[in-house]
């Protein structure tokens, strides 16, 4: 079974110093490597910040393209990871190790096999 | 072939083994709803066939096999993906049909209730859902009974159960006893759910009755099952002892008019000695492991009360010491409050008031017991006006009608005196 880990950043956590930023980057790399070597890794990447977002909607046949995310949200999606796990417990164990849990939150969602 | 009424026999089967059969099917299917539906179908088939073909010699095994077949049929019928086919195959492998229903392989119905408890009390489920689901699947209460016991509407409870069962199925919460590195935390989660069920029954947070004993009974019953399935876990035995000691006082705790009788004023003749004896045995068994935990400490406190011949014989110094150890293991303002109350009995109201007023007011202000403890100390010190104000503060912070009546009578006597 596949699970998607949605890694949210929390902007209320104040800007980090460069050294912390580097440490976080390294922590993410180590985490991804660990997931890869365990064989659970399916896909994953960080996302560019929400200032780069474009939102598309079609209402009554009319296309509306807006700049930025749909609404002001407390947390924004900073990246994702898709993993293979046999149960929620195993997915939870991977998510708990994700450095994103320290600077925001990680949401676990099962992927529905159509 | 027996001659008794088939519907009685089916009902007996359901009462004695229904929970275990649902647990086994749920573990194999990963889906409680499907397991319950399949079991229901098996009982309907039994009602049709048993009067015609005679009773099977092992009715529970017959029911499990029939439910298994019903579940496989449903999975094949509703098959929309790889997932369901895999589940059906798993079920066929795990519970082979055999030529005869009463194959030797089916002699015993496996006991998967432990796996079920861990799934129902999974930390990714809301606490309300864990309580409701545990009562539904392990205690075998109906949706209506759970709704009544927890004072929510039938529709709300039905929806809560549907949602939580769906979440278990869709997120694939495992039906298994957690690996040893996760076990202590997860077992603690299970104990918390049983403890909350007991407390909701014993000190009903709202509603008219002081004790909803069906919840207490179910919590004790489930804890006995847990203790049987995990006999080497001292905290499970500690929790069982704690519940039994507490429950032994329930008849003495409520006056004939439904009002609350405080521990010191209870008629100790009315304490249930058989329950106290069972608690003593469970706690001694727990203590043999020499791993102390919060439930064992609370049970020890309850044992001090149970061992005292009268209210004046209670060893309050011992209780103060036990609360101090409990606070080290589990720092909490409520435990600090209880320690303060015990100090009041050991050293007098002035000492109690000093400790109470030194506690973090912010954490305890919403808690009616805090104001009640202050009021009692003030009253014993002869400060009637302040006592009445504190009783009124307590009154405004409880929704339980019996507790409210008790507080009003205290206010009346304190103002009059």
Contacts between the chains, C-beta under 8 A, distances in Angstrom:
chain1	res1	chain2	res2	distance
A	1	B	172	5.6
A	86	B	172	7.7
A	86	B	174	7.8
A	87	B	172	5.1
A	87	B	173	6.9
A	87	B	174	3.9
A	87	B	176	7.9
A	88	B	122	7.6
A	88	B	124	6.3
A	88	B	171	4.6
A	88	B	172	5.5
A	88	B	173	4.9
A	88	B	174	6.9
A	89	B	173	7.6
A	89	B	174	5.3
A	89	B	178	7.1
A	89	B	182	7.5
A	92	B	124	7.0
A	108	B	171	7.5
A	110	B	170	5.6
A	110	B	171	5.2
A	110	B	172	6.6
A	112	B	170	7.9
A	113	B	81	5.4
A	113	B	82	6.4
A	113	B	83	5.8
A	114	B	81	7.3
